[in-house]
Amino acid sequence: MSVTATVPRRRRLALAAGVSLLALAATGCSGLGRTAVGPVTYTTEREAVIQVNSPSVRGCHRIAPAGAHEVENGTLVDVILYRTRDCTGRGTTYVPTRFSDVTAPGSGPWRSYSFVH
């Protein structure tokens, strides 16, 4: 066996090992929860301003118990606002990325939100 024949084989093994490690790293990172990059800012009925930075795009997010009358979507993902605490029911409001919305006078506050993904 010559020395020149072992060099390409080592390179192939190293390349295969590198590709395997890269694949493992990529699948390991894909298990992490995705976030809506940026803030969701809302003003409660008691005029407190609350900012949630990069929340998860999954699930239902509750708003402060007093509810919110103004919501600004500063994330990169669209939001749906709900009048209920569990992201169900009628009377939803769609807020695209980088937009905001204010409740109409006499309407109830928003109590939860979810992301469109």
N, C-alpha and C positions, 0 to 999 in steps of 0.2 A: 504494500500500500504506500502510495507516495504522499508527501506532505501537501502537495497542491490539491489532491482529491479531498482532503479533510477540511480545508478552508471553506469551500462552498457548502459543504454539509453543515458546518458550524453556523454559517450565516443563515441557512435555511431554518435550522433549529432556533436560532436567536429570533429570527423574524416570526416564526410560528409562536414562540413564547410571548413575544411582544404583542402580537395580534390577540392572543388569548387573554393577556392581562388587560388590554384595552377594552375588549368585549366585556370582561367581568366588571371593570370600572364603570362602563356605560350602563350596564344593567343594574348595578348597585345604586347609581345616582337616579335612575328612573323611578325607583321606589320612593324617593323623597316627595313630599307634598308640593304640588305646584301652588304658587302664590300669584295674586293679582298685583303685579308690581306697581307700587304707588299707594297713596292714601285714600281712604274713604273718610270724609269729614262730614259730621252732622251736627246740627244745633238742636238741642232738646227743647221741649216746651217750657222749660225753666231757664232757657237762654244759655245753658252750658254748651261750650263747643268741645266736641270729642273727635279725636282723629285716631283712626286705626290704620297702621302702616302695613302694607303688603299682606292682607289677610288671605287665608287659603281660598282657592277658587271652589272648593268642595263644601257642601253642606249649607246649612241655614245659619245666618249670623244674627243674633239678637241685638237690638238697639237698646239703649238705656231704658229702664222701666217707665220713665215719663214719656217715652216716644220722641220722635224727631219731626220737626216741621220744615227743615231744610237739609238737603243732602247734596254734597258735592262729590262726584265720582272722579277722582284724580288718578285712577288706576288705568291699566292698559286693557281692561276687560269690562264689558257692559254689565250693568247691575239691574236687578228687578227688586223694587221696593214693595213691601206687603204691609197691610194694616194689622195683621195678626202676628203673634210671637213665634209661630212655627212655619212661616213661609208658605202658607196656604190661603185659600179663599180668593174672593173677588176684590176688585178695586186696586189692582196692582199698577205700578208705574214703572216704565222702562226708562232707564237713564244711561245713555251711551257714554263711552269713555270720554273723559275730559269735559263733561257737562254737569249741570246741577239742576235741581228741581225744588220747588217750594210748594207746600200744601196749600190748597185753596181755603179761603176763610170758611169756617164752619165744618170743614171735613176733619176727620180724625187724624191723629199723627201716624207716621210709619213706625212699625214696631220690630221689623226684621228685614233682612235683605239676603239675596243670593246672587251668584254670578252666572252669566250665560257662558257656557263653555262646551 
